[in-house]
Amino acid sequence: MGIIFFLIGCSVFIALIFLAAFFWANKTGQHEDTYTPSVRILFDDEVMEENHSDENKNEKVR
């Protein structure tokens, strides 16, 4: 019976840690930007610089 009380105490302690982490994330602004992640897929990828593409072409020829 004592082990059940120990496990309940551990689970409550871990739940409090997760609750504190959630409140910390809200306080630091982790959940403020809800729009950008939903449209990030629509943005074009950045174009590679010409220097890198020229180097890759030269390596393929060799």
C-alpha positions, 0 to 999 in steps of 0.5 A, a space after each residue: 500500500 505504501 508504494 501506491 502512495 509513493 507512486 501517486 506522490 511522484 506522479 503529482 510531482 511530475 505533473 507539477 513540473 510539466 504545469 510549471 513548464 507550460 506556464 513558463 512557456 506561456 510567459 516567455 511567449 512560446 505560444 504568441 505567434 499562431 499564424 506564421 507556422 500555418 503559412 510557412 509551408 507556402 513560402 518559397 525556399 531560399 535560392 542557393 548562391 551562385 558560388 555554391 552551385 558552380 562548385 557543385 557543377 565542377 565537382 560533378 565534372 571531375 
